[in-house]
Amino acid sequence: MSFPLLTATAALPAIGAIATAAVPSAKRTAAKWLALLFSLATLALAVTVLVRFDPDGDRYQLTESHSWIADFGVRYELGVDGIAVALIALTALLIPFIVLAGWHDADPLETGSRRWRPTQGFFALILAVEAMVIISFEATDVFLFYIFFEAMLIPMYFLIGGFGDRAHEHGEEKAATQRSYAAVKFLLYNLAGGLIMLAAVIGLYVVAGNFSLTEIAQARAAGELEMATSTERWLFLGFFFAFAVKAPLWPLHTWLPNAMQESTAPVAVLITAVVDKVGTFAMLRFCLQLFPEASKWATPVILVLAVISIIYGALLAVGQRDIKRLIAYASISHFGFIVMGIFAMTSQGQSGATLYMVNHGISTAVLMLIAGFLISRRGSRLIADFGGVQKVAPVLAGTFLIGGLATLSLPGLAPFVSEFLVLVGTFTRYPVIGIIATFGIVLAALYTLVLYQRTMTGPVKPEVAAMPDLRVREIAVVAPLVVLLVFLGVYPKPVTDVVNPAVKQTLSDVQKKDPQPEVEAAK
C-alpha cells in the first residue's frame, strides 16, 4: 500500500494544532516554535506533492479512497489536479510566514488585560485552518468537501473575534464590540451559504445516488446520468451561492471588510489569501464539472456580478480612511477578476484565474503583512495618522511600495501576468465585459498610489518620527514573498505548466472551446 501523501499533508497541521494547544500556558515561546515547525513540515509535504504530481498524467493523482459512511454512499476520497496542487502549495507556503508575522500578536498586553486568549490557542487555530483548507482542496467526495468547507468557519470565528487587531481609535471596549460584530457577521454569512449548499448536496445525492465527484462527472459525460434542466440549475445555484459568499462576490461580500479590519494582519492574510480561495477553487472543481449546462446558463449573470465586483471594490477602496479596509475592498475587486476569468470559459481566462489565485495570495500577503507592521508601530489603522514614513523607515516603505505595485498589477510583478490572461480570455468571448473590467486597473493604480503617497511621503509626522524600520524577523517574513513576486512576474511557467492541463479538462467538461481568431496569423 502506497504512503497516503495527501492525508499526511492535511493531517500534519491538524496534529500540530493539537500539539500546540497542549503546550503549557507558561511556555508561550515553545508553542510558537512548535507551530512554526509543523508549518514548515507541512510545506515540505506540499512540495513533495508538487514534485510527485505529473501535469501530463491522469486528471486526479495521488488518489485515496476508503469507505466511510457506506449506508449513505459517503467515501473518504482524495485526489489532486493541477489547480489543487498549486493552491495547496500556496497555502503551505503562506502559513509559516503568517506564523512568523503573528509572533507577538497573541502575547498578553502589558497592562495585564485578560481579554486575549492564550498564545497557544492563536497558533493552534491557524494550523487547524490550514489542515481544513488543504483537505478541502484534496477532497473529491462532495460530502467530505462540504464538512471541511463548513468546519473551517469555527477556528476562523475565534481568530477574528478572539484575537483582533489591538490598534483601535475607540478604545478597548469599543474594539471588542466591533470584533464580535465582525466575527458574527463572518459566521452568519458563511453559514447561510453553507446551509443552502447542504440542501444542494442532499439534492445531488438524491439525483446521483452517491457523492463521488469523479463518478458523477463520468456518468454525466457518458450520458448515464440525466438531470432535468431545472434540477441542474437549482443544484448549481445552491453550490454557487455558498462559493460566492466565500469568494467573496458582490453583493455577498459585505462580511469581508469588517473581518479584515478587525483581524490582526496575519489573520487577515489567512482570510483573503487562503480561506477565500476555497470558494473560487470550488467553482472550478464542482460547479463546472457537476453542472456544465447550468454553468453556461448562468454565465452572463455571473460575469455581470464579477465586473460589478471589480469596479465596486476598486471605487470603495479609493475612498477608504482605514488601511485594512482599503486592502479588503481591493481584494473584492481582485476576486471579481478571478470569477470573471473562470466563467469566461476560455483557456486563457481560466488559466489566468488560477494563476491569479496564487499571485493574489502572495501579493496580498506582502501588502497586508507590511501594513500590519506599520499599524503596530503607530497604533492606528487610519491613513491620516501617517506621513513621511519613507524618511524614517525606508525598507518598510520600499517593501510596502512593492506590495502596492503588485496589487495594481505592474508589469514585471506576478499579478500582471494573471490579470492580463484573464482580460484577454474574457475579451475574446465577451468584449464588452472585458473593456469595462479594464477600468478596474485604472482605479487600482489610483487607490494604491494615493495610499502610498499619504502614508509614506510628505513631511514626517511627529508620531512616526521615531518609527523603527523592519526588524530581522519582519524582513524574513516579507523578503521571500517579494522575491517570489518578481520571479513569477518574469517567469510564470512553473505554475502555468501545472495548471494548464487541468484547465483544458475543465473546459472539456463544459464542452467549450476557445474562440477562433478573426484574422489568421501569417504563415
QUIQUI-V203523 format. One record per residue. N is the residue number from 1. OMEGA is omega in degrees with one decimal (* if undefined). NEAR is the number of other C-alpha atoms within 8 Angstrom. Layout:
N_OMEGA_NEAR + N_OMEGA_NEAR
This chain:
1_-177.5_2 + 2_-179.2_3 + 3_-179.0_4 + 4_-172.1_8 + 5_-178.5_9 + 6_176.7_14 + 7_-179.1_9 + 8_-178.7_9 + 9_177.6_13 + 10_-176.3_14 + 11_-175.2_9 + 12_176.8_12 + 13_176.3_15 + 14_175.6_12 + 15_177.7_8 + 16_178.6_14 + 17_179.5_15 + 18_-178.8_9 + 19_180.0_10 + 20_179.1_15 + 21_-176.9_11 + 22_179.4_7 + 23_179.5_11 + 24_-174.6_6 + 25_-179.9_8 + 26_-176.2_4 + 27_-176.5_8 + 28_-179.1_11 + 29_177.6_6 + 30_178.5_8 + 31_179.5_14 + 32_-179.0_14 + 33_178.2_8 + 34_178.0_11 + 35_178.5_15 + 36_179.4_11 + 37_179.7_8 + 38_178.8_11 + 39_177.4_14 + 40_177.2_10 + 41_176.3_9 + 42_176.1_13 + 43_178.5_11 + 44_177.4_8 + 45_178.4_11 + 46_175.9_12 + 47_176.6_9 + 48_175.9_8 + 49_-179.9_11 + 50_-178.4_10 + 51_-176.7_7 + 52_-179.3_6 + 53_178.9_10 + 54_-177.4_7 + 55_-178.8_12 + 56_-179.2_5 + 57_179.7_6 + 58_-178.1_7 + 59_177.8_8 + 60_-175.5_8 + 61_-177.3_10 + 62_-171.4_11 + 63_173.8_10 + 64_-179.3_10 + 65_179.6_8 + 66_176.2_7 + 67_-178.1_8 + 68_176.7_7 + 69_-169.4_8 + 70_-176.6_8 + 71_-179.0_5 + 72_177.2_6 + 73_-179.7_9 + 74_179.6_15 + 75_172.2_14 + 76_-175.3_12 + 77_177.6_13 + 78_176.1_15 + 79_-178.6_13 + 80_167.5_14 + 81_-176.0_12 + 82_180.0_13 + 83_179.5_13 + 84_-179.7_11 + 85_-179.6_13 + 86_-177.3_13 + 87_173.1_12 + 88_178.0_11 + 89_178.1_12 + 90_-179.0_12 + 91_-178.6_12 + 92_178.5_14 + 93_-173.4_9 + 94_-173.8_10 + 95_177.0_13 + 96_178.3_11 + 97_176.2_10 + 98_177.9_12 + 99_179.9_14 + 100_-178.6_11 + 101_-179.4_12 + 102_-173.9_11 + 103_-177.4_8 + 104_-173.3_6 + 105_-179.7_7 + 106_176.1_12 + 107_177.8_8 + 108_176.2_8 + 109_-179.6_8 + 110_-179.1_5 + 111_-179.2_4 + 112_178.4_6 + 113_-177.8_8 + 114_-177.5_7 + 115_178.7_5 + 116_175.4_11 + 117_-179.3_10 + 118_178.9_9 + 119_-178.8_12 + 120_-179.3_14 + 121_-179.3_10 + 122_-176.9_12 + 123_176.1_15 + 124_179.3_15 + 125_177.7_13 + 126_179.3_13 + 127_177.8_15 + 128_177.2_13 + 129_179.2_11 + 130_-179.2_14 + 131_-177.0_14 + 132_177.3_13 + 133_-178.0_15 + 134_-179.0_12 + 135_174.0_14 + 136_176.7_11 + 137_-175.6_12 + 138_-170.2_11 + 139_171.8_13 + 140_169.0_12 + 141_-172.6_14 + 142_-178.8_11 + 143_176.8_9 + 144_177.0_13 + 145_-176.5_12 + 146_-178.0_9 + 147_-176.7_8 + 148_173.3_12 + 149_178.6_12 + 150_-174.6_11 + 151_-178.5_9 + 152_177.8_12 + 153_-174.5_10 + 154_177.3_8 + 155_178.5_12 + 156_178.2_11 + 157_-178.9_13 + 158_177.5_11 + 159_-179.9_14 + 160_-174.2_17 + 161_-174.3_13 + 162_-176.5_11 + 163_-175.7_14 + 164_-178.6_12 + 165_179.9_10 + 166_-179.9_8 + 167_-178.1_9 + 168_-173.8_11 + 169_-174.7_5 + 170_177.0_7 + 171_-171.9_7 + 172_-177.3_8 + 173_178.1_7 + 174_179.4_8 + 175_179.8_12 + 176_178.5_10 + 177_-178.5_8 + 178_175.7_9 + 179_179.2_15 + 180_178.5_10 + 181_-178.9_8 + 182_-179.1_14 + 183_179.8_13 + 184_178.7_9 + 185_175.5_9 + 186_-176.0_12 + 187_-176.2_10 + 188_179.3_8 + 189_-175.8_11 + 190_174.7_13 + 191_178.0_9 + 192_176.1_9 + 193_-179.3_12 + 194_179.4_10 + 195_176.6_8 + 196_177.6_12 + 197_179.0_12 + 198_176.9_9 + 199_178.7_9 + 200_177.8_13 + 201_177.4_12 + 202_177.7_8 + 203_177.7_9 + 204_178.9_12 + 205_178.9_10 + 206_-178.2_7 + 207_-171.3_7 + 208_179.5_9 + 209_175.5_8 + 210_-177.8_10 + 211_-175.3_14 + 212_179.3_12 + 213_-176.3_11 + 214_-179.2_7 + 215_-179.8_7 + 216_-180.0_13 + 217_178.8_10 + 218_179.5_8 + 219_178.8_10 + 220_-179.3_11 + 221_-178.3_8 + 222_-179.4_7 + 223_-178.4_7 + 224_178.9_7 + 225_-179.7_9 + 226_174.3_6 + 227_172.5_7 + 228_-177.2_6 + 229_-178.8_7 + 230_179.1_6 + 231_-179.5_8 + 232_-178.8_12 + 233_178.6_10 + 234_178.6_9 + 235_177.0_13 + 236_-178.1_13 + 237_178.1_8 + 238_177.2_12 + 239_-173.8_14 + 240_-178.9_10 + 241_179.6_11 + 242_-178.8_15 + 243_179.5_15 + 244_174.7_12 + 245_-177.1_14 + 246_-168.6_13 + 247_-7.0_13 + 248_-178.3_14 + 249_175.1_15 + 250_6.3_10 + 251_-177.2_7 + 252_-168.8_10 + 253_-161.8_11 + 254_177.7_7 + 255_-171.0_11 + 256_-178.7_10 + 257_178.7_11 + 258_-177.8_10 + 259_-179.1_14 + 260_-179.8_15 + 261_-174.1_12 + 262_179.4_13 + 263_166.5_16 + 264_-177.5_15 + 265_178.0_13 + 266_178.2_14 + 267_175.4_12 + 268_175.5_13 + 269_178.1_15 + 270_-179.4_11 + 271_-168.0_11 + 272_-177.5_12 + 273_-176.0_14 + 274_-172.1_13 + 275_-177.1_11 + 276_179.2_12 + 277_177.6_13 + 278_-179.9_15 + 279_-179.0_15 + 280_175.4_13 + 281_-177.2_12 + 282_174.8_10 + 283_178.9_12 + 284_-173.2_11 + 285_-171.4_9 + 286_-176.7_11 + 287_-175.1_14 + 288_-178.6_13 + 289_-175.1_12 + 290_-173.6_10 + 291_-174.7_13 + 292_-178.4_12 + 293_178.0_8 + 294_177.9_11 + 295_178.1_13 + 296_178.5_8 + 297_-175.9_7 + 298_-173.1_8 + 299_-178.1_10 + 300_-179.2_7 + 301_-178.8_7 + 302_177.9_11 + 303_176.8_13 + 304_177.6_9 + 305_-179.6_12 + 306_-177.9_15 + 307_172.8_14 + 308_177.6_10 + 309_-179.0_15 + 310_-175.7_16 + 311_-178.2_13 + 312_-180.0_9 + 313_-179.4_13 + 314_179.6_16 + 315_179.9_9 + 316_176.5_10 + 317_-178.9_14 + 318_-173.4_10 + 319_-175.7_7 + 320_174.3_9 + 321_-176.1_9 + 322_-176.4_10 + 323_-176.6_12 + 324_177.6_12 + 325_176.6_14 + 326_-179.8_14 + 327_178.2_11 + 328_179.3_13 + 329_173.8_13 + 330_178.9_12 + 331_175.9_11 + 332_177.0_16 + 333_-179.1_15 + 334_177.0_10 + 335_173.9_14 + 336_175.6_15 + 337_-179.0_15 + 338_-179.8_15 + 339_177.7_13 + 340_178.3_16 + 341_179.9_19 + 342_-173.1_13 + 343_168.2_12 + 344_177.6_14 + 345_173.0_13 + 346_-179.0_16 + 347_178.2_12 + 348_-178.6_11 + 349_-177.4_19 + 350_173.5_16 + 351_177.7_16 + 352_179.5_16 + 353_178.8_18 + 354_177.0_13 + 355_178.6_11 + 356_177.9_12 + 357_-179.5_12 + 358_-175.4_11 + 359_177.2_12 + 360_177.8_12 + 361_-178.7_13 + 362_-176.6_14 + 363_178.2_15 + 364_177.2_15 + 365_179.4_12 + 366_-174.8_14 + 367_-176.3_12 + 368_-179.8_14 + 369_175.6_13 + 370_176.4_12 + 371_177.6_12 + 372_176.9_11 + 373_179.9_10 + 374_-177.3_9 + 375_-178.9_11 + 376_178.6_9 + 377_-175.8_8 + 378_-176.9_10 + 379_-179.3_9 + 380_175.8_10 + 381_-173.4_11 + 382_-179.0_9 + 383_-177.0_11 + 384_-178.9_8 + 385_-179.7_8 + 386_176.9_14 + 387_177.2_14 + 388_-176.0_14 + 389_-176.1_16 + 390_179.4_12 + 391_-177.9_9 + 392_-179.5_13 + 393_-172.7_12 + 394_179.2_10 + 395_176.2_9 + 396_-179.6_12 + 397_-179.0_11 + 398_179.1_9 + 399_175.5_12 + 400_178.0_13 + 401_179.3_9 + 402_177.1_9 + 403_178.1_13 + 404_178.9_12 + 405_174.9_11 + 406_179.4_14 + 407_177.9_14 + 408_174.4_10 + 409_175.8_12 + 410_176.3_10 + 411_-176.4_8 + 412_175.0_8 + 413_-165.4_16 + 414_-176.2_19 + 415_-178.5_16 + 416_-176.8_13 + 417_-177.5_12 + 418_179.3_15 + 419_177.7_13 + 420_179.0_9 + 421_178.7_13 + 422_-178.8_18 + 423_177.9_13 + 424_-179.2_11 + 425_178.3_16 + 426_-175.8_16 + 427_-177.5_12 + 428_179.9_8 + 429_-178.2_9 + 430_-172.8_9 + 431_-178.5_9 + 432_178.0_7 + 433_179.9_12 + 434_-179.7_12 + 435_-180.0_9 + 436_-177.3_9 + 437_-178.8_13 + 438_177.1_9 + 439_175.5_9 + 440_178.2_12 + 441_178.9_10 + 442_-179.5_8 + 443_178.3_12 + 444_176.8_12 + 445_-178.4_9 + 446_-174.9_9 + 447_179.7_13 + 448_-176.4_12 + 449_175.8_9 + 450_176.7_8 + 451_-179.5_10 + 452_-177.9_12 + 453_-174.4_9 + 454_-177.3_12 + 455_-168.5_13 + 456_-175.6_13 + 457_178.3_13 + 458_179.8_8 + 459_178.7_6 + 460_177.7_12 + 461_-177.6_9 + 462_-176.3_5 + 463_-179.5_7 + 464_-175.1_13 + 465_-178.8_9 + 466_-177.1_6 + 467_178.7_10 + 468_176.7_7 + 469_-179.0_9 + 470_176.4_10 + 471_-175.8_6 + 472_-179.8_6 + 473_-178.0_8 + 474_175.1_11 + 475_178.1_9 + 476_178.2_8 + 477_-169.5_11 + 478_-174.5_13 + 479_178.6_8 + 480_-179.9_8 + 481_176.6_12 + 482_177.1_12 + 483_-180.0_8 + 484_176.7_10 + 485_-179.5_15 + 486_-178.1_11 + 487_-179.7_11 + 488_176.1_11 + 489_-180.0_14 + 490_-177.3_9 + 491_-178.9_7 + 492_-173.1_11 + 493_179.7_7 + 494_179.3_7 + 495_-177.1_9 + 496_177.7_10 + 497_-179.4_9 + 498_-171.2_13 + 499_-173.3_15 + 500_177.6_11 + 501_178.4_11 + 502_177.9_13 + 503_178.9_12 + 504_178.4_9 + 505_177.2_9 + 506_176.0_12 + 507_177.0_13 + 508_178.8_9 + 509_-178.2_11 + 510_176.8_12 + 511_177.7_7 + 512_174.5_9 + 513_177.9_8 + 514_176.5_7 + 515_177.3_7 + 516_178.4_4 + 517_-178.7_5 + 518_179.8_4 + 519_-179.7_4 + 520_178.3_5 + 521_178.7_4 + 522_-179.8_3 + 523_*_2
